[in-house]
Amino acid sequence: MTKMAPTSAAQLILFELEDRSQSHLIALYDLAPRFVFVSRDNDKEKAAKDKGELVTKDNFIKSVRREFAFRGRNYRLTVQPARIDRLSTAKKDDRAPGAGPDLVEVEIFPSEREQVVEQVVRRLAMDRSRLSLTGENRDKVQMRFSLYEIQRELRAVNHTLSIQDIRESLTILARSRIIISTGGSAEPGKKSRGQNLLESTAFPVLAIRSRPDLVDEDGGVEETYLEFNPLVSAAIRDLEFKPVSYAWLMKLKSPVSRWLYNRLSIEYDTADDEAKPISISADEIIKNSGMNEWSRRRDTLRVVTSAVDALVEEGILDVADKEYTKVGKRIDAIDYVLTPSQKFLDQVRRGRRVQTTNIDLLKQIVGNAMRPDGFVPLKAGEAAEVRNKRAKRLADPAKPAQAALPLPKK
């Protein structure tokens, strides 16, 4: 007799969030500088911006290797380019008579466009009953959606992409390999002893299947499904995610500003009403955000300062004081003293309340305070009960959540 697969899992229900102004932050994964942003020092690079950075043809591209810090520990990151086909830019007159458009194989890193598309996918994943479990051990998280849904959500947050661009962005995210490991660089002549935390793509499985009865002229309602990588799936399983403002993330135009907002959400995770300002240097932002340095130091510092000031303009920070270090008359370094706004701290507390409520409910479901080994299956009626319990708790300001963060391991 074949065993029936569970209709849902407790952690998938707790990942849902009806408030569409919110998204979930998966701390280490989202703060790793996984995207490649090229400095705009010439017109050729600027023209490549919206098509994904560092495109080449018939040439080998070296992987991008970076180091970054997270919660006091050093990590190493390797990003390998995706290999995709694009239509050749050759003129029609240069092609053989009767020949169709030529395809050119290119290697390309995920860039700002892919960062925004991935964020939209994350938001859609929080919709009710959007996620399901797959794999032999029911330990892989799968999501179904359509390209049109992504396009519609992008429009709703003032980002416009064609169906073709969305399809290409998803393909790049599914093919560009990410390796995150512990430890900094090894000493010359010695191997690193770091441990790989992730060696995968953003979406290790991606399938876009046409449905001829539904597809419009742009192919916008093609049925699509993907799987999240093991690091993201494990974060969902272990409830290691927290709500942050999706509205702010989509309003911030600079990827450096988005990274800094996520960083602040982690820094102030346990802050109280008397949260103190924090200090961060321009060099720390440059290194850990993954932004490229301009050929002129002053241009790099100008971009960092603009990214910081954007958080003041959006009301995330009350003020961002700047302390300059000069060499002669030239500004050589900047330290930023960042004072969070009450609105930002309210958002952090709201996110913490959702996170602790999720942990309390999971403890009730499994019957103990330890982290379960896997996803906890639920039947349809049980899933509805969990949703209702969480909604009532979050609506009751007199009932604060008590769970410790994170959930302890067995």
Disulfide bonds with the S-S distance in Angstrom:
none
